[in-house]
């Protein structure tokens, strides 16, 4: 499989991909201190990642930073390099 860089539609520089996901963090039991601030009772959390709901292409050029919703299919596995000829 041959590949080529995905380029920014605005400036032509390479872009990266960002997946927006729904997620939540569970802190378990909470306490409230004397100032009214709610805190976790113990310093422990569980992170639950959900499914991606949008994939963005983001220009890596710090001056441009153009971004758009990626309309092509996105596979989060890098391609396997081709074996060396010889």
C-alpha positions, 0 to 999 in steps of 0.5 A: 500500500502506498501512502502520501501525506494528508495536506492542509486545504488552506496552506498545504502543510501536513495535517494531524488527526484528532478524534473527539470522543465522549468520555467520563471520569468516575471519582467515587464517593465525594465530600464537601469541605468547610468552604463548600468545595466538593472533592473526592473522598479518596484520590482515585479515579476511573477513566471511561472512554466512549466511542469517537463522535467526530474526526478532525484534520488539524493543520500542524502549521502553528500560523495556520491551524486550519481544521475541518471535519474529516470526511474520509474513513479514518483507521487508527492503525498506522500502515505496515512498512513494505519489506525491503527489496532485495 
